[in-house]
Amino acid sequence: MLRFARIANLVILMQGGVVLSASAQGFNRRFDPIASGNAQFSWAIEQTLNGNIVVVHNQLPWIDSLYYNSRTAGLLLSGTGATISDSLLDTPYRDAFPGWSNPTVTLPNGMIVGGGGTNDSTETHRILLYRFGPDGTPIGHIEIQPTNNSWIGYQLKDTPDGGFIIVGVTDVIGGQDNFLVKTDSLGNVEWWQTYGHPTRLDGAVTVDHAPNGGYYIGGTYPVTAQNRVKWVMRVDSLGNTIWSEFPGTPYNDTFSAHVTTVADGGLVFASGDWSGSIQNHFPQLAKMDTAGNVVWDKKYGFDQYATGFWVVQEVEPFGDLIACGQRFFVGGIWGSYSKGTLLRTTANGDSLWMFDYFYYDSLMTDGESTLRDVQPTPDGGFVAVGAAYGSISGNNPPGLSQDVWVIKVDSLGCIEPGCQIITGLESQVTNLKDAVRVWPNPVASGGTVTVQVQVPEGLRSTALRLVLANAQGQLVHEQVAVSGENVLGVSGLSAGLYHVHLANATTWLGGTKLIVE
């Protein structure tokens, strides 16, 4: 039987172009579209032609069926995260799944195309090739089944001839093997290849273009029936193997290698590197050249359970890298829980910044979260998507469910610009909307400002501090904060825009703008 996680999925898309700017404004949004109370999970983001954001999501359970309990849909957002519309991709008598992390592409005409899978009442899986318009409206889909077996798609890329290449897993040989399927522009199969151990569970989740018309494939290989290792392949334009490499140490809970091709023709993969401790991994990025040699292999932060990166992207040709994933934490007031993670590095994998993000508000005080895809935005920042949900036991407070989660940060990883100046900062809470209130605002130069601080008691475990940054991201003032009213002096400050930040020892709790006249 093929393994296919029945989780709600989604995709998000924004307009392209990158202009580096540390002052890009961030936001955080949580969405429960189509059927309120159902579970959703975001998997990918692409860039539209008009600056709006399109979310392609799948939710469970589907309310109109006893069996077919999953549907793929589109959620249209503005560039600031406001909901514009939502709509359903109709797949009658089928569960429909959009694929794995970053399963879609945006074509030159703005059309969004993705590769995922369907499932029917006989537990037969078929590749799902689906299309959304530039406005997020579902246009249609086809099912692809090269043989009378199960085929599950995980990622799609368009090809220069107008067709598509799709990667995934199949039981056509027996067990579970990786596949690569090439189609024309209408989804008609032109050729297919399979790879892997004949009786064990292989896994392929990602594909990208290699030089000379070939492809890179990333996933996992079963060294034994229990232990897997990361697997990276290069194949030619017809899917014939050029080389296979197995970087890492075999383990029974190994992260897949998620590959992306970089400007020099080589590849970078995102993953988690087993630390030697039970089920613990370091977040990991590694680069390989066109011959399959490892150029560099780097780990970040500390190891923990189920910790790693799902996706890495090149910010610009021959430039920095941006990766997203999750890190689990054990102990503290939340128990065991995960946070979404973003990492920005140089082209050589040297860390520029890494922050964790988690959801916390008046209803969701144990907000677990994960990030499954990230893309650069036109203002030089990044938008990332995943899910927010109750942690520890996985339960949600009444009225809340597992929801689509979207965060927007600036080029330095800040939701509110200037956070990078805060010493010791590791995490950012994304939704304490009332944590910091400032008045009067604007304020006359030389005057004083009242800052109202209101955070949950659990976040006051260490001393609070107020940090004031100017529009250039420079520290201009810091002081100890107390819960309630605080007085912030602005004498000596020139007129302009400032950012007020509230933090404890390691976590950014909230912030707002302050204008001095």
C-alpha positions as CSV (number, residue, x, y, z in Angstrom):
1,M,0.0,0.0,0.0
2,L,1.4,3.4,-0.9
3,R,1.8,5.9,1.9
4,F,0.0,9.2,1.4
5,A,-0.5,11.6,4.4
6,R,-4.1,12.8,4.5
7,I,-3.4,16.4,5.6
8,A,-4.9,19.6,4.5
9,N,-2.7,21.4,1.9
10,L,-2.3,24.7,0.3
11,V,-0.3,27.0,-2.0
12,I,0.2,30.7,-2.0
13,L,1.4,33.0,-4.8
14,M,2.8,36.6,-5.1
15,Q,4.2,39.0,-7.7
16,G,7.8,38.6,-8.6
17,G,10.9,40.7,-8.6
18,V,13.3,41.3,-5.7
19,V,14.4,44.7,-4.4
20,L,16.3,44.2,-1.1
21,S,14.9,46.4,1.6
22,A,15.1,45.9,5.4
23,S,12.1,48.1,5.9
24,A,9.5,45.9,4.1
25,Q,6.4,45.6,6.3
26,G,5.5,42.2,7.6
27,F,2.2,40.6,8.5
28,N,0.7,37.5,10.0
29,R,-2.6,35.9,9.0
30,R,-4.5,32.8,9.9
31,F,-7.3,31.5,7.5
32,D,-10.1,29.0,7.8
33,P,-11.6,29.1,4.3
34,I,-14.4,27.3,2.5
35,A,-15.8,25.4,5.5
36,S,-15.1,27.1,8.8
37,G,-13.8,24.6,11.4
38,N,-12.2,22.2,8.9
39,A,-8.5,21.6,8.9
40,Q,-6.2,23.2,6.3
41,F,-2.5,23.0,5.7
42,S,-0.5,25.2,3.4
43,W,2.2,23.6,1.2
44,A,3.4,26.1,-1.4
45,I,3.6,29.6,-2.7
46,E,4.0,31.0,-6.2
47,Q,4.1,34.5,-7.7
48,T,1.1,35.9,-9.6
49,L,1.3,38.7,-12.2
50,N,-0.8,41.3,-10.3
51,G,0.6,41.2,-6.8
52,N,-2.2,39.3,-5.2
53,I,-1.7,36.1,-3.2
54,V,-3.3,32.9,-4.3
55,V,-3.6,30.1,-1.8
56,V,-4.3,26.6,-3.1
57,H,-5.4,24.5,-0.1
58,N,-6.9,21.2,0.8
59,Q,-9.1,20.6,3.8
60,L,-10.4,17.8,6.0
61,P,-13.0,16.6,6.5
62,W,-15.1,17.5,3.5
63,I,-18.6,18.3,4.9
64,D,-20.7,16.9,2.0
65,S,-19.4,13.3,1.9
66,L,-19.1,10.3,4.1
67,Y,-15.9,9.1,2.3
68,Y,-14.5,11.7,0.0
69,N,-13.3,14.0,2.7
70,S,-10.6,16.1,1.0
71,R,-10.9,18.8,-1.6
72,T,-8.4,21.2,-3.2
73,A,-9.4,24.9,-3.3
74,G,-8.1,28.4,-4.1
75,L,-8.0,31.3,-1.7
76,L,-7.3,34.8,-3.2
77,L,-5.6,37.3,-0.9
78,S,-4.3,40.8,-1.4
79,G,-0.6,41.6,-1.1
80,T,-1.2,42.6,2.5
81,G,-3.0,39.3,3.3
82,A,-6.7,40.4,3.1
83,T,-9.1,37.8,1.8
84,I,-10.6,38.6,-1.6
85,S,-12.3,35.3,-2.6
86,D,-12.2,31.5,-2.3
87,S,-13.2,28.8,-4.6
88,L,-13.3,25.0,-5.0
89,L,-11.5,22.8,-7.5
90,D,-14.2,20.1,-8.2
91,T,-12.9,16.6,-8.3
92,P,-16.1,14.4,-8.2
93,Y,-15.8,11.2,-6.2
94,R,-12.2,11.7,-5.4
95,D,-10.0,12.9,-2.5
96,A,-7.7,15.4,-4.0
97,F,-4.2,16.4,-2.7
98,P,-2.1,19.3,-4.1
99,G,1.2,17.5,-3.6
100,W,4.2,18.0,-1.3
101,S,6.1,21.2,-0.5
102,N,6.2,23.6,-3.4
103,P,4.3,21.4,-5.9
104,T,3.4,24.1,-8.3
105,V,4.8,26.5,-10.9
106,T,3.5,29.7,-12.4
107,L,3.7,29.8,-16.2
108,P,4.7,32.9,-18.2
109,N,1.0,33.6,-18.9
110,G,0.2,33.7,-15.1
111,M,-1.4,30.2,-15.1
112,I,-0.7,28.2,-12.0
113,V,-0.1,24.5,-12.5
114,G,0.5,21.8,-9.9
115,G,1.1,18.1,-9.5
116,G,-0.5,16.1,-6.7
117,G,-2.7,13.1,-6.4
118,T,-6.3,11.7,-6.1
119,N,-7.7,8.8,-4.3
120,D,-10.9,6.8,-4.8
121,S,-13.0,4.3,-2.8
122,T,-10.8,1.4,-4.1
123,E,-7.7,3.1,-2.6
124,T,-6.3,3.6,-6.1
125,H,-4.2,6.7,-6.4
126,R,-3.7,8.8,-9.6
127,I,-1.5,11.7,-10.4
128,L,-3.5,15.0,-10.3
129,L,-2.4,17.7,-12.7
130,Y,-4.5,20.8,-11.8
131,R,-4.7,24.4,-13.0
132,F,-5.6,27.7,-11.5
133,G,-6.0,31.0,-13.2
134,P,-3.9,34.1,-12.4
135,D,-6.7,35.2,-10.1
136,G,-6.8,32.0,-8.2
137,T,-9.9,30.6,-9.9
138,P,-9.8,26.8,-10.5
139,I,-9.7,26.1,-14.2
140,G,-9.6,22.4,-14.4
141,H,-7.7,19.2,-13.8
142,I,-6.9,15.8,-15.3
143,E,-5.9,12.5,-13.7
144,I,-2.9,10.6,-15.0
145,Q,-2.4,6.9,-14.6
146,P,0.4,5.5,-16.8
147,T,-0.5,1.9,-15.8
148,N,-3.3,0.3,-13.8
149,N,-1.5,0.9,-10.5
150,S,-1.3,3.6,-7.9
151,W,0.6,6.8,-8.7
152,I,1.0,9.7,-6.3
153,G,2.4,13.0,-7.5
154,Y,4.3,15.3,-5.2
155,Q,5.8,18.0,-7.3
156,L,5.6,19.4,-10.9
157,K,7.8,21.5,-13.1
158,D,7.1,22.9,-16.6
159,T,9.4,22.0,-19.4
160,P,10.7,24.1,-22.4
161,D,8.4,22.2,-24.9
162,G,5.3,23.3,-23.0
163,G,4.8,20.1,-21.2
164,F,5.4,19.0,-17.6
165,I,7.6,16.7,-15.5
166,I,6.1,15.2,-12.4
167,V,7.8,13.3,-9.6
168,G,6.2,11.0,-7.0
169,V,5.9,7.4,-5.9
170,T,4.2,4.3,-7.4
171,D,3.7,0.6,-6.7
172,V,4.0,-0.4,-10.4
173,I,7.0,-2.7,-9.7
174,G,6.0,-3.8,-6.2
175,G,6.6,-2.1,-2.9
176,Q,7.0,1.7,-3.4
177,D,9.3,3.2,-6.0
178,N,10.1,6.7,-7.2
179,F,8.8,7.8,-10.5
180,L,9.4,10.5,-13.1
181,V,6.6,11.1,-15.6
182,K,6.9,13.4,-18.6
183,T,3.7,14.8,-20.2
184,D,2.8,17.1,-23.0
185,S,0.9,20.4,-22.3
186,L,-2.4,18.6,-22.1
187,G,-1.1,16.0,-19.6
188,N,-0.7,13.1,-22.1
189,V,2.1,10.8,-20.9
190,E,5.1,10.8,-23.2
191,W,7.4,8.6,-21.1
192,W,7.9,7.4,-17.5
193,Q,10.7,5.9,-15.5
194,T,10.8,4.3,-12.0
195,Y,13.8,4.1,-9.6
196,G,14.4,2.4,-6.3
197,H,14.5,-0.8,-4.3
198,P,12.1,-3.4,-5.7
199,T,10.5,-4.3,-2.3
200,R,11.0,-1.4,0.0
201,L,9.5,2.0,0.5
202,D,11.3,4.6,-1.6
203,G,10.3,8.2,-1.6
204,A,10.7,11.1,-4.1
205,V,9.2,14.5,-3.3
206,T,11.0,17.0,-5.5
207,V,12.3,17.5,-9.0
208,D,14.1,20.4,-10.8
209,H,15.9,21.0,-14.1
210,A,19.5,20.0,-14.5
211,P,21.9,21.1,-17.3
212,N,21.5,19.7,-20.8
213,G,17.8,19.0,-20.5
214,G,18.0,16.5,-17.6
215,Y,16.6,16.6,-14.1
216,Y,17.5,16.4,-10.4
217,I,15.4,14.3,-8.2
218,G,15.3,14.4,-4.4
219,G,13.9,12.0,-1.8
220,T,14.8,9.1,0.4
221,Y,16.2,5.6,-0.2
222,P,15.5,2.5,2.1
223,V,18.9,1.1,2.9
224,T,17.1,-1.5,5.0
225,A,13.5,-2.2,5.7
226,Q,13.7,0.2,8.7
227,N,16.4,2.7,7.9
228,R,16.4,5.3,5.1
229,V,18.9,7.8,3.8
230,K,18.6,11.0,1.8
231,W,18.7,10.3,-2.0
232,V,19.7,12.7,-4.8
233,M,19.7,11.7,-8.4
234,R,20.6,13.2,-11.8
235,V,18.8,11.8,-14.8
236,D,19.0,12.7,-18.5
237,S,16.2,14.2,-20.7
238,L,14.5,10.7,-21.0
239,G,14.8,9.9,-17.3
240,N,17.8,7.6,-17.6
241,T,20.1,7.7,-14.5
242,I,23.3,9.6,-14.7
243,W,24.3,9.3,-11.0
244,S,22.7,8.6,-7.6
245,E,24.1,9.8,-4.3
246,F,23.1,9.0,-0.7
247,P,24.3,11.8,1.5
248,G,23.9,11.4,5.3
249,T,23.6,8.6,7.8
250,P,20.8,6.0,7.5
251,Y,18.1,6.3,10.1
252,N,14.4,5.3,10.5
253,D,13.1,8.8,10.5
254,T,15.2,10.6,7.9
255,F,14.1,13.8,6.2
256,S,13.9,13.8,2.4
257,A,16.3,15.8,0.3
258,H,14.3,18.6,-1.2
259,V,16.3,19.9,-4.2
260,T,16.4,23.2,-6.1
261,T,18.7,24.0,-9.0
262,V,20.9,27.1,-8.5
263,A,22.4,29.4,-11.1
264,D,25.7,27.6,-11.7
265,G,23.8,24.4,-12.7
266,G,24.4,22.6,-9.4
267,L,21.8,22.0,-6.8
268,V,21.1,22.8,-3.1
269,F,19.0,20.5,-1.0
270,A,17.1,21.2,2.2
271,S,16.7,18.5,4.8
272,G,17.3,17.5,8.4
273,D,20.5,15.8,9.4
274,W,20.3,13.0,12.0
275,S,22.3,14.0,15.0
276,G,22.8,10.4,16.4
277,S,20.2,11.0,19.1
278,I,16.8,9.2,18.8
279,Q,14.7,11.0,16.2
280,N,16.7,14.2,16.5
281,H,17.9,16.2,13.5
282,F,19.7,19.4,12.8
283,P,18.2,21.8,10.2
284,Q,20.4,21.2,7.2
285,L,21.3,22.7,3.8
286,A,23.9,21.2,1.4
287,K,25.2,22.0,-2.1
288,M,26.2,19.5,-4.8
289,D,27.8,20.1,-8.1
290,T,26.6,18.8,-11.5
291,A,28.7,15.6,-11.0
292,G,27.0,14.8,-7.6
293,N,30.0,15.9,-5.4
294,V,29.1,17.6,-2.1
295,V,30.5,21.2,-2.3
296,W,29.4,22.1,1.2
297,D,27.1,20.6,3.9
298,K,26.0,22.8,6.9
299,K,23.9,22.4,9.9
300,Y,22.2,25.2,11.8
301,G,21.2,25.8,15.4
302,F,20.7,22.8,17.7
303,D,19.3,19.3,17.1
304,Q,15.8,18.3,18.2
305,Y,13.0,15.9,17.4
306,A,11.4,16.2,13.9
307,T,13.5,19.3,13.1
308,G,14.7,20.3,9.6
309,F,14.0,22.3,6.5
310,W,11.4,21.4,3.9
311,V,12.3,23.9,1.1
312,V,15.2,26.0,0.0
313,Q,15.1,28.7,-2.8
314,E,17.7,30.9,-4.4
315,V,16.9,34.5,-3.6
316,E,18.4,35.7,-6.8
317,P,20.8,34.1,-9.3
318,F,24.2,33.4,-7.7
319,G,22.8,35.1,-4.6
320,D,21.6,34.2,-1.1
321,L,19.4,31.3,-0.1
322,I,16.2,31.3,1.9
323,A,14.9,28.1,3.6
324,C,11.9,27.2,5.7
325,G,11.0,24.4,8.0
326,Q,10.2,23.6,11.6
327,R,12.0,23.1,14.9
328,F,10.6,21.2,17.9
329,F,11.1,22.4,21.4
330,V,10.6,20.3,24.6
331,G,9.7,21.7,28.0
332,G,8.8,25.2,29.1
333,I,5.3,26.5,29.5
334,W,4.1,25.0,26.2
335,G,5.4,21.4,26.7
336,S,6.5,19.8,23.4
337,Y,5.7,21.9,20.4
338,S,7.0,23.0,17.0
339,K,7.7,26.5,15.6
340,G,8.1,27.5,12.0
341,T,11.6,28.4,11.0
342,L,13.2,30.7,8.4
343,L,16.9,30.8,7.5
344,R,18.7,33.1,5.2
345,T,22.2,32.3,4.1
346,T,24.9,33.4,1.7
347,A,25.4,31.4,-1.5
348,N,27.9,29.4,0.4
349,G,25.5,28.4,3.1
350,D,26.8,30.8,5.8
351,S,23.9,31.9,8.1
352,L,22.9,35.5,7.9
353,W,19.9,35.1,10.2
354,M,17.6,32.4,11.5
355,F,14.4,32.9,13.4
356,D,11.6,30.7,14.7
357,Y,7.9,31.9,14.5
358,F,4.9,30.6,16.3
359,Y,1.2,31.6,16.7
360,Y,0.0,32.9,20.0
361,D,-3.2,34.9,20.8
362,S,-6.1,35.1,23.3
363,L,-7.6,31.8,22.0
364,M,-4.6,29.8,20.9
365,T,-2.1,30.0,23.8
366,D,-0.3,26.8,22.8
367,G,-0.1,27.6,19.1
368,E,2.1,25.1,17.4
369,S,3.1,25.9,13.8
370,T,5.2,24.9,10.8
371,L,6.3,26.5,7.6
372,R,6.4,24.5,4.4
373,D,7.3,26.9,1.6
374,V,8.9,30.4,1.3
375,Q,9.4,32.8,-1.6
376,P,11.0,36.2,-2.1
377,T,8.6,39.2,-2.4
378,P,9.0,42.3,-4.6
379,D,9.9,44.5,-1.7
380,G,12.9,42.4,-0.7
381,G,11.2,40.5,2.0
382,F,9.8,36.9,2.1
383,V,6.4,35.3,2.5
384,A,6.1,31.9,4.0
385,V,3.2,29.5,4.5
386,G,2.3,26.5,6.7
387,A,-0.2,25.8,9.4
388,A,-1.1,26.9,12.9
389,Y,-2.8,24.6,15.3
390,G,-3.0,23.5,18.9
391,S,0.1,21.9,20.3
392,I,1.0,19.3,22.9
393,S,-1.9,17.0,22.4
394,G,-2.8,18.5,19.0
395,N,-6.1,19.8,20.4
396,N,-7.6,23.2,19.5
397,P,-9.6,25.5,21.7
398,P,-13.4,25.6,21.0
399,G,-14.1,27.4,17.7
400,L,-10.6,27.0,16.3
401,S,-9.1,24.4,14.0
402,Q,-5.9,23.6,12.2
403,D,-5.7,26.6,9.8
404,V,-3.7,28.1,6.9
405,W,-0.9,30.2,8.3
406,V,0.8,33.0,6.3
407,I,3.6,35.2,7.5
408,K,5.4,38.0,5.7
409,V,8.8,39.3,6.9
410,D,11.3,41.8,5.7
411,S,14.7,41.0,4.3
412,L,16.1,40.6,7.8
413,G,13.4,38.2,8.9
414,C,11.4,40.7,11.0
415,I,7.6,41.0,11.1
416,E,8.1,44.5,12.4
417,P,11.2,46.1,10.9
418,G,14.2,46.6,13.1
419,C,13.8,43.4,15.2
420,Q,17.3,42.2,14.3
421,I,18.9,44.8,16.6
422,I,17.4,43.0,19.7
423,T,20.2,41.1,21.3
424,G,19.6,37.4,22.0
425,L,16.5,37.2,19.7
426,E,15.6,33.7,18.6
427,S,11.8,33.6,18.1
428,Q,9.0,35.8,17.1
429,V,5.4,35.5,18.3
430,T,3.3,36.3,15.3
431,N,-0.1,37.3,16.6
432,L,-0.1,39.2,19.9
433,K,-2.0,42.1,18.3
434,D,-2.6,44.0,21.6
435,A,0.8,43.4,23.1
436,V,2.1,47.0,22.4
437,R,0.0,50.1,22.1
438,V,1.5,53.6,21.8
439,W,0.0,57.0,22.3
440,P,0.0,59.8,21.3
441,N,1.1,58.8,17.8
442,P,2.3,60.9,16.1
443,V,4.1,62.6,18.9
444,A,5.9,65.9,18.9
445,S,9.7,65.8,19.1
446,G,10.8,66.3,22.7
447,G,7.6,64.9,24.1
448,T,6.8,61.6,25.9
449,V,5.0,58.5,24.7
450,T,2.9,56.1,26.8
451,V,3.5,52.5,25.8
452,Q,0.8,50.0,27.0
453,V,2.3,46.5,27.5
454,Q,-0.1,43.6,27.6
455,V,1.2,40.1,27.3
456,P,0.0,36.7,28.7
457,E,1.5,35.8,32.0
458,G,3.4,32.9,30.6
459,L,5.4,35.2,28.4
460,R,6.6,37.3,31.4
461,S,8.8,34.5,32.7
462,T,11.8,36.7,32.0
463,A,12.3,40.5,32.1
464,L,10.5,42.5,29.4
465,R,12.2,45.2,27.4
466,L,11.2,48.0,25.1
467,V,13.5,48.6,22.1
468,L,13.3,51.6,19.8
469,A,14.7,51.4,16.3
470,N,14.8,54.0,13.6
471,A,13.7,53.5,10.0
472,Q,17.3,52.4,9.1
473,G,17.2,49.6,11.6
474,Q,19.5,51.2,14.1
475,L,19.1,51.0,17.9
476,V,18.2,54.4,19.3
477,H,16.9,53.4,22.8
478,E,16.3,50.4,25.1
479,Q,14.7,50.2,28.5
480,V,13.1,47.7,30.9
481,A,9.4,47.3,30.5
482,V,6.6,46.3,32.9
483,S,3.2,45.0,32.3
484,G,0.8,48.0,32.0
485,E,1.8,51.5,31.2
486,N,5.4,52.6,30.4
487,V,6.8,56.0,29.6
488,L,9.0,56.3,26.6
489,G,11.0,59.6,26.2
490,V,11.6,60.8,22.6
491,S,13.6,63.9,23.4
492,G,16.5,64.3,21.1
493,L,15.0,62.2,18.4
494,S,14.7,63.7,15.0
495,A,11.4,63.7,13.1
496,G,10.7,60.5,11.2
497,L,9.5,56.9,11.4
498,Y,10.5,54.6,14.3
499,H,9.6,51.1,15.4
500,V,8.8,50.1,18.9
501,H,9.6,46.5,19.9
502,L,8.6,44.5,22.9
503,A,10.7,41.4,23.7
504,N,11.7,39.2,26.6
505,A,15.1,37.5,26.8
506,T,14.8,35.5,23.5
507,T,11.4,36.2,22.0
508,W,9.9,39.1,20.1
509,L,6.4,39.6,21.4
510,G,5.1,42.5,19.5
511,G,5.8,45.9,17.9
512,T,4.3,48.9,16.3
513,K,5.3,52.1,14.4
514,L,5.9,55.4,16.0
515,I,6.0,58.7,14.1
516,V,7.9,61.6,15.6
517,E,7.0,65.0,14.2
